[in-house]
Amino acid sequence: MENEIMTQVLMFATVISPFVAGLLEVIKRLAALPKNFIPLIAVVIGVILGAVAYPFTEMDGTMRLWAGAGAGLSATGLFELVQRRDGRTTKIKEDA
């Protein structure tokens, strides 16, 4: 039973994650936001989408909210994955 619930939550998060990523990108283009708040905004968008998706699923409300939060975090990670950045996370010491 618990396995089925977690599978449903993960499937639902997978379905709404692209919508969260799209809405997050629209918000980022419309407003100048501090980069530190982007993951928080993504989670809020995910929770909102999870809450308003009640006609499309028979999941419990709490599980929809958890799925939305997970979708928000995964959407942030998805964006960071495709973002091109130069440099490295740590400085490499060069021996002269």
C-alpha positions in Angstrom: 0.0 0.0 0.0 2.7 2.5 1.0 4.7 1.5 -2.1 1.7 2.4 -4.3 1.3 5.8 -2.7 4.9 6.7 -3.2 4.7 5.6 -6.8 1.7 7.8 -7.3 3.4 10.8 -5.7 6.5 10.4 -7.9 4.5 9.9 -11.0 2.4 13.0 -10.3 5.5 15.0 -9.5 7.0 13.9 -12.8 3.9 15.0 -14.7 3.7 18.5 -13.1 7.4 19.2 -13.0 7.6 20.6 -16.6 4.7 22.9 -15.9 6.5 24.2 -12.8 9.7 24.7 -14.8 7.7 26.6 -17.5 5.9 28.9 -15.0 9.2 29.5 -13.1 10.9 30.6 -16.3 8.0 33.0 -17.1 8.2 34.5 -13.6 12.0 34.8 -13.9 11.7 36.7 -17.2 8.9 39.0 -15.9 10.6 40.0 -12.6 14.1 40.5 -11.4 14.5 38.0 -8.6 17.4 37.2 -6.3 18.8 33.8 -7.4 18.6 32.5 -3.8 14.8 32.6 -3.9 14.4 30.7 -7.1 14.2 27.2 -5.5 11.7 28.5 -2.9 9.5 30.1 -5.6 9.7 26.8 -7.6 8.5 24.8 -4.5 5.6 27.3 -3.9 4.6 27.0 -7.6 4.7 23.2 -7.3 2.6 23.2 -4.2 0.1 25.5 -5.8 -0.1 23.3 -8.9 -0.4 20.2 -6.7 -3.3 21.8 -4.8 -5.3 22.9 -7.9 -4.8 19.6 -9.6 -7.5 17.9 -7.5 -9.9 17.2 -10.4 -7.2 15.3 -12.3 -6.2 12.8 -9.6 -7.7 10.8 -6.8 -4.7 11.3 -4.5 -5.1 12.7 -1.0 -4.5 16.4 -0.7 -1.4 16.0 1.4 0.2 13.7 -1.1 -0.6 16.2 -3.9 1.1 18.9 -2.0 4.2 16.7 -1.4 4.3 15.8 -5.1 4.0 19.5 -5.9 6.9 20.4 -3.6 9.0 17.6 -5.1 8.1 18.8 -8.6 9.3 22.3 -7.7 12.6 21.1 -6.4 13.1 18.8 -9.4 12.2 21.7 -11.8 14.9 23.8 -10.2 17.3 21.0 -10.6 16.2 20.4 -14.2 16.8 24.1 -15.0 20.3 24.0 -13.4 21.1 20.8 -15.4 20.6 22.5 -18.8 22.1 25.9 -17.7 25.5 26.3 -19.3 28.1 27.7 -17.0 31.8 28.2 -17.3 34.3 27.5 -14.7 34.6 24.9 -11.9 33.1 24.5 -8.5 36.5 24.6 -6.9 39.7 26.3 -7.9 42.3 24.0 -9.2 45.8 24.7 -7.9 48.2 25.0 -10.8 51.8 24.0 -10.2 54.2 26.4 -11.9 
